[in-house]
Amino acid sequence: MGFLPRIEVLLCAPPPTGAVGGGYLYNHALSADPQFHYHYLEAASLRTRLACILTNHAQTGRSVTHILLDSLYLTTPTELSAAHATLRSYRRLNRVSLQTGLLAHLLPSQNLQGRPWADRVRAESTEAMLLRMFSFGVAPSHFAARELHRRALPASRVGVAYPAPIMTPSSSVALSSASVRALSADLLRPRPNSNPNTISFLSVGNWTPRKNLAGLVEAFGALKQFDWSWQVVVGDSVEQELSGRSAFTQMLKTAGIQGRVTIESQPSRSRLDTLYRRADCFIMAPHAETYGIVFAEALAYGCVVIAPDSPPFTEFLTPRVDSILCKPQRTEEWINAVKVVLTEHALRSRMQTNALAAPAARRTHGDTARDLVNFLGGLSAGAPWGSTTPEHAGGSVTSEHADRGLV
């Protein structure tokens, strides 16, 4: 690509709530890179705080070259429009070239899965209007990048930077090669369940219809004759937790499996580490995701993954190697996938071993930051991102990604 200009990114996101999700973790991981400067900004104060932060940063002698706004700001269009007006004024007054982009870890219209078609069309139309304010976009998968392009952004102005797992068995320590081998052996031992013959399943999400936790109840209900347990972890506000848990619990009772399902809300990171270590298989059936960081985390813990046979999961999961992929609306496929994990012990063991070596499981935050900086450098130099050969996971929305080694 030639010379890349110095990149300084101001990364802004709303303050995290009790329901911390993948987007917050993605932002927080990037903030560890010295070229990213992370700030929590309430939507209502976005306009006033941006100019102040830019001015203060310039006084350090290192001017911001790119502003990256969290996609959650799309839910507050009035504040977002005012912030863009302020940035235009800042550019004129200070005679600076400053590009503003969107970090699209989630598009709000995706949360409308299950709602009437007209509602989703209106939401996408509003998003398209807001996206035209941005000069570029960064997506966590090629699927998400195509969605940005479909709504508004030119393909050459959309980059892909796959996130890295936040929760990993070695996330708190630096390991030698020998330690990695020992850790892998530890993860592949029989899981510490109360009954060693019980196969443990884990789901991590929330009660929104998009996550579709309820869609898994029928699959487990059809397999009561087998020995399994199912741990459901949710991170929601108190109001969502009460209503979501009540409806879900009633479904479990109707299916006759309430005694084999445990629900935990807002576990600590150390507790979540324990739950991943105990799980034999990670299973989720979301209607929509831009990436799904928990799937990569499950791979890092040596779990077999059961997921939808659709993007973005097909970008980083390999069927019958580290995962079983099912058509989203075909309940019989999900039932069969769970049954395979329960009954085909040799295949399960082989997929658990392969999961630890999956590229998505071994990806680091440094990889993500490097892909993003390379993309931004290409924009600044005037080169379309798609003109380079991606060495990691980055690329344009038209890049080939059939080779899952690029993840």
Legacy VTK file of the C-alpha trace (Angstrom):
# vtk DataFile Version 3.0
C-alpha trace
ASCII
DATASET POLYDATA
POINTS 407 float
0.000 0.000 0.000
2.998 2.292 0.401
3.275 5.011 3.006
0.441 5.119 5.527
-0.190 8.395 7.343
-0.216 8.475 11.111
-3.625 7.345 12.355
-5.196 8.715 15.536
-8.734 7.502 16.166
-11.212 9.070 18.561
-13.529 6.186 19.459
-16.822 7.235 21.065
-19.606 5.116 22.519
-22.492 5.595 24.956
-21.681 4.625 28.553
-22.156 0.893 29.168
-25.368 -0.186 30.836
-26.031 -3.189 33.015
-26.623 -5.104 29.770
-23.073 -4.951 28.452
-22.851 -6.620 25.080
-20.374 -7.431 22.362
-20.251 -3.870 21.031
-18.980 -2.453 24.294
-16.390 -5.203 24.536
-15.288 -4.571 20.943
-14.775 -0.873 21.736
-13.013 -1.563 24.994
-10.595 -3.975 23.325
-9.685 -1.412 20.656
-9.094 1.212 23.330
-6.036 -0.738 24.495
-4.250 0.237 21.268
-2.321 3.543 21.601
-3.780 4.833 18.336
-7.329 4.633 19.700
-8.656 7.105 22.259
-11.827 5.806 23.866
-14.463 8.065 25.429
-17.888 7.333 26.888
-20.236 10.062 25.657
-23.936 10.317 26.405
-25.885 10.880 23.197
-27.272 14.153 24.543
-23.748 15.509 25.113
-22.183 14.118 21.947
-22.246 17.463 20.145
-20.619 19.519 22.903
-18.103 16.943 24.066
-16.706 16.053 20.649
-15.337 19.526 19.897
-13.885 19.812 23.406
-12.110 16.442 23.160
-10.715 17.257 19.719
-9.365 20.600 20.919
-7.778 19.113 24.029
-6.222 16.288 22.037
-4.746 18.713 19.492
-2.982 20.517 22.336
-0.978 17.351 22.990
0.538 17.708 19.522
-1.266 14.631 18.155
-4.321 15.569 16.130
-7.167 13.120 15.628
-7.423 11.890 12.031
-10.582 9.780 12.317
-13.643 9.775 14.537
-15.336 6.415 15.007
-18.839 6.548 16.475
-20.573 3.545 17.979
-23.617 2.367 16.009
-25.789 2.728 19.123
-25.865 6.463 18.358
-28.086 5.610 15.381
-30.930 5.238 17.882
-30.707 8.977 18.691
-30.881 10.643 15.247
-31.431 14.196 16.522
-28.308 14.181 18.689
-26.316 12.433 15.969
-27.299 15.048 13.362
-26.347 17.876 15.732
-22.972 16.244 16.370
-22.252 16.022 12.644
-23.122 19.721 12.233
-20.655 20.571 14.998
-17.951 18.481 13.346
-18.459 20.274 10.020
-17.978 23.600 11.785
-14.885 22.298 13.565
-13.325 21.221 10.283
-13.936 24.616 8.687
-12.689 26.663 11.629
-9.563 24.575 12.202
-8.924 23.723 8.551
-8.419 20.046 9.320
-9.184 16.921 7.364
-11.140 14.760 9.752
-13.109 11.702 8.649
-16.085 10.430 10.623
-17.089 6.781 10.467
-19.432 4.300 12.063
-18.364 1.235 14.046
-21.302 -0.970 13.128
-21.245 -3.745 15.723
-25.067 -3.673 15.631
-27.607 -1.954 13.392
-30.711 -1.022 15.431
-33.068 -2.377 12.742
-31.694 -5.841 13.502
-33.468 -5.712 16.848
-36.793 -5.567 14.985
-36.657 -9.218 13.948
-40.138 -10.636 14.369
-41.763 -7.206 14.007
-43.998 -6.323 11.011
-42.207 -5.945 7.693
-43.267 -2.296 7.385
-41.579 -1.462 10.713
-38.308 -2.986 9.563
-38.429 -1.150 6.230
-38.982 2.193 7.998
-36.118 1.499 10.381
-33.739 0.608 7.541
-34.780 3.739 5.652
-33.947 5.878 8.687
-30.598 4.125 9.078
-29.775 4.742 5.416
-30.418 8.456 5.881
-28.164 8.596 8.947
-25.424 6.520 7.341
-25.054 9.116 4.588
-23.593 11.436 7.225
-20.563 9.140 7.570
-17.609 9.033 5.209
-16.798 5.394 6.020
-17.910 2.394 8.033
-16.182 -0.407 9.919
-17.929 -3.749 10.284
-17.118 -6.865 12.352
-17.848 -9.229 9.444
-18.291 -9.261 5.687
-22.008 -9.853 6.230
-22.276 -6.662 8.293
-20.201 -4.788 5.721
-22.607 -5.801 2.973
-25.488 -4.555 5.104
-23.803 -1.134 5.399
-23.244 -1.078 1.658
-26.848 -2.138 0.976
-28.154 0.731 3.061
-25.949 3.608 1.949
-22.155 3.401 2.039
-19.962 2.762 -1.041
-18.288 -0.640 -0.917
-14.803 0.896 -1.084
-15.578 2.925 2.065
-16.471 -0.066 4.232
-13.792 -2.084 6.003
-13.915 -5.331 7.940
-12.122 -5.836 11.255
-13.150 -9.056 12.933
-13.249 -8.731 16.738
-11.253 -11.003 19.003
-12.697 -13.043 21.862
-12.827 -11.089 25.108
-13.280 -14.121 27.338
-10.526 -16.687 26.760
-8.922 -19.210 29.120
-5.631 -17.321 28.876
-7.014 -13.764 28.709
-5.362 -12.677 31.966
-1.901 -14.198 31.534
0.835 -14.446 28.940
1.462 -18.095 28.166
4.487 -19.932 26.827
4.063 -22.646 24.188
4.290 -25.290 26.899
1.632 -23.475 28.921
-0.662 -23.307 25.894
-0.328 -27.059 25.412
-1.055 -27.660 29.078
-4.068 -25.325 28.940
-5.426 -27.104 25.859
-5.069 -30.460 27.599
-6.881 -29.062 30.641
-9.781 -27.766 28.543
-10.160 -31.103 26.772
-10.454 -33.119 29.972
-13.963 -34.269 30.941
-15.912 -31.192 31.981
-16.490 -30.759 35.738
-20.219 -31.534 35.783
-21.901 -33.113 38.805
-22.538 -36.193 36.637
-19.642 -37.033 34.272
-22.082 -38.608 31.802
-24.139 -35.419 31.499
-23.436 -33.310 28.401
-23.480 -29.627 29.290
-24.860 -27.011 26.887
-24.358 -23.253 27.259
-26.138 -20.231 25.735
-25.111 -16.598 26.326
-27.390 -13.784 25.184
-30.405 -11.791 26.308
-34.181 -11.956 26.202
-34.676 -9.911 23.016
-36.514 -11.751 20.205
-33.390 -11.323 18.039
-31.409 -13.713 20.260
-34.182 -16.318 19.977
-33.405 -18.252 23.135
-36.998 -19.469 23.087
-36.333 -21.113 19.717
-34.062 -23.671 21.387
-36.635 -24.932 23.890
-38.363 -27.188 21.357
-35.056 -28.831 20.401
-34.183 -29.699 23.989
-37.760 -30.679 24.755
-37.615 -33.309 22.018
-34.567 -34.961 23.601
-35.654 -35.529 27.188
-34.570 -39.176 26.989
-30.891 -38.141 26.933
-28.701 -36.964 29.809
-28.007 -33.247 29.353
-28.073 -29.911 31.162
-28.545 -26.431 29.702
-27.081 -23.271 31.224
-28.637 -20.012 29.958
-26.749 -16.788 30.687
-28.454 -13.442 30.066
-27.390 -9.844 30.492
-30.439 -7.573 30.587
-31.878 -4.643 32.480
-34.033 -5.526 35.487
-37.295 -4.863 33.620
-36.301 -7.017 30.639
-34.964 -9.684 32.963
-38.236 -10.025 34.865
-40.484 -10.224 31.810
-38.083 -12.316 29.732
-37.343 -14.831 32.455
-41.029 -15.274 33.252
-41.997 -16.072 29.662
-38.989 -18.346 29.150
-39.586 -20.248 32.382
-43.173 -20.879 31.354
-41.963 -22.317 28.031
-39.577 -24.642 29.896
-42.432 -25.860 32.100
-44.629 -26.487 29.080
-41.823 -28.503 27.464
-41.254 -30.422 30.718
-37.546 -29.543 30.987
-37.485 -26.813 33.658
-35.543 -29.043 36.059
-32.622 -29.399 33.661
-32.195 -25.713 32.731
-30.402 -23.125 34.873
-30.655 -19.385 34.217
-28.042 -16.873 35.386
-28.224 -13.107 34.977
-25.260 -10.755 34.740
-22.529 -13.156 35.885
-19.088 -11.778 36.662
-16.304 -12.375 34.158
-14.758 -14.983 36.466
-18.097 -16.757 36.747
-18.553 -16.691 32.970
-15.061 -18.172 32.624
-16.188 -21.058 34.846
-19.345 -21.606 32.801
-17.419 -21.715 29.520
-14.989 -24.241 31.030
-17.843 -26.481 32.162
-19.664 -26.453 28.819
-19.282 -29.246 26.276
-21.280 -27.395 23.630
-22.268 -23.786 22.972
-25.626 -23.329 21.257
-27.433 -20.207 20.048
-29.996 -19.620 17.284
-30.142 -15.811 16.821
-32.213 -14.327 14.024
-29.573 -11.664 13.304
-26.006 -10.848 14.321
-23.215 -8.774 12.836
-20.622 -11.188 14.237
-21.422 -12.954 17.512
-18.408 -12.625 19.798
-19.701 -15.318 22.171
-19.367 -17.945 19.431
-15.668 -17.124 19.059
-15.283 -17.191 22.848
-16.857 -20.648 22.977
-14.357 -21.894 20.388
-11.523 -20.515 22.521
-12.747 -22.708 25.397
-12.897 -25.841 23.253
-16.674 -26.013 22.966
-18.470 -27.551 20.035
-20.620 -24.775 18.540
-24.162 -25.186 17.199
-25.170 -22.095 15.214
-27.323 -20.947 12.282
-26.189 -21.933 8.801
-26.145 -18.300 7.656
-23.810 -15.296 7.651
-21.927 -14.130 9.598
-21.470 -17.540 11.251
-20.511 -19.232 7.983
-17.560 -16.827 7.773
-15.722 -18.265 10.782
-17.320 -21.612 11.692
-16.499 -24.790 9.760
-19.249 -27.448 9.726
-18.310 -30.845 11.151
-14.850 -29.511 11.969
-15.564 -27.189 14.923
-19.313 -26.717 14.646
-22.707 -27.925 13.466
-24.679 -25.404 11.426
-28.470 -25.554 11.111
-31.014 -23.849 8.885
-32.570 -21.148 11.098
-36.217 -22.156 10.667
-35.825 -25.935 10.544
-36.404 -27.195 14.064
-35.606 -30.781 13.072
-32.061 -29.729 12.131
-31.501 -28.220 15.583
-32.868 -31.336 17.229
-30.540 -33.510 15.157
-27.549 -31.255 15.903
-28.093 -31.531 19.661
-28.551 -35.275 19.267
-25.224 -35.560 17.405
-23.431 -33.832 20.287
-25.158 -36.149 22.755
-24.510 -39.414 20.943
-21.479 -39.150 18.629
-18.736 -39.020 21.238
-15.760 -39.349 18.878
-17.020 -36.544 16.634
-17.746 -34.340 19.637
-14.249 -34.860 20.996
-12.668 -34.143 17.610
-14.658 -30.921 17.155
-13.699 -29.766 20.653
-10.031 -30.227 19.791
-10.479 -28.410 16.484
-12.329 -25.544 18.193
-9.229 -24.570 20.162
-7.263 -24.196 16.926
-9.949 -22.263 15.017
-8.631 -18.928 13.677
-11.556 -17.050 15.254
-10.587 -18.456 18.666
-6.933 -17.450 18.316
-7.532 -13.940 17.050
-6.145 -11.118 19.233
-7.170 -7.528 19.885
-3.934 -6.506 18.211
-5.134 -8.224 15.022
-8.386 -6.253 15.154
-6.683 -2.919 15.748
-4.128 -3.586 13.012
-6.821 -4.414 10.452
-8.736 -1.290 11.351
-5.689 0.993 11.220
-4.648 -0.475 7.856
-8.123 0.203 6.485
-8.130 3.784 7.776
-4.635 4.338 6.426
-5.806 3.217 3.000
-8.689 5.677 3.152
-6.359 8.514 4.147
-3.935 7.651 1.356
-6.756 7.597 -1.160
-6.442 3.882 -1.907
-9.576 1.748 -1.920
-9.396 -0.878 0.778
-10.286 -3.618 -1.640
-7.097 -2.962 -3.626
-4.969 -4.771 -1.044
-4.722 -8.446 -0.283
-5.942 -8.973 3.278
-3.318 -10.756 5.359
-5.593 -11.071 8.350
-9.362 -10.711 8.464
-9.760 -7.257 6.995
-11.020 -6.617 3.498
-13.619 -4.861 1.431
-17.193 -6.029 1.218
-16.346 -7.738 -2.060
-13.311 -9.655 -0.761
-13.428 -13.424 -0.960
-13.864 -14.986 2.454
-14.641 -18.570 1.595
-11.271 -19.475 3.068
-12.039 -19.488 6.751
-8.355 -19.097 7.460
-8.889 -15.391 6.879
-10.965 -15.090 10.016
LINES 1 408
407 0 1 2 3 4 5 6 7 8 9 10 11 12 13 14 15 16 17 18 19 20 21 22 23 24 25 26 27 28 29 30 31 32 33 34 35 36 37 38 39 40 41 42 43 44 45 46 47 48 49 50 51 52 53 54 55 56 57 58 59 60 61 62 63 64 65 66 67 68 69 70 71 72 73 74 75 76 77 78 79 80 81 82 83 84 85 86 87 88 89 90 91 92 93 94 95 96 97 98 99 100 101 102 103 104 105 106 107 108 109 110 111 112 113 114 115 116 117 118 119 120 121 122 123 124 125 126 127 128 129 130 131 132 133 134 135 136 137 138 139 140 141 142 143 144 145 146 147 148 149 150 151 152 153 154 155 156 157 158 159 160 161 162 163 164 165 166 167 168 169 170 171 172 173 174 175 176 177 178 179 180 181 182 183 184 185 186 187 188 189 190 191 192 193 194 195 196 197 198 199 200 201 202 203 204 205 206 207 208 209 210 211 212 213 214 215 216 217 218 219 220 221 222 223 224 225 226 227 228 229 230 231 232 233 234 235 236 237 238 239 240 241 242 243 244 245 246 247 248 249 250 251 252 253 254 255 256 257 258 259 260 261 262 263 264 265 266 267 268 269 270 271 272 273 274 275 276 277 278 279 280 281 282 283 284 285 286 287 288 289 290 291 292 293 294 295 296 297 298 299 300 301 302 303 304 305 306 307 308 309 310 311 312 313 314 315 316 317 318 319 320 321 322 323 324 325 326 327 328 329 330 331 332 333 334 335 336 337 338 339 340 341 342 343 344 345 346 347 348 349 350 351 352 353 354 355 356 357 358 359 360 361 362 363 364 365 366 367 368 369 370 371 372 373 374 375 376 377 378 379 380 381 382 383 384 385 386 387 388 389 390 391 392 393 394 395 396 397 398 399 400 401 402 403 404 405 406
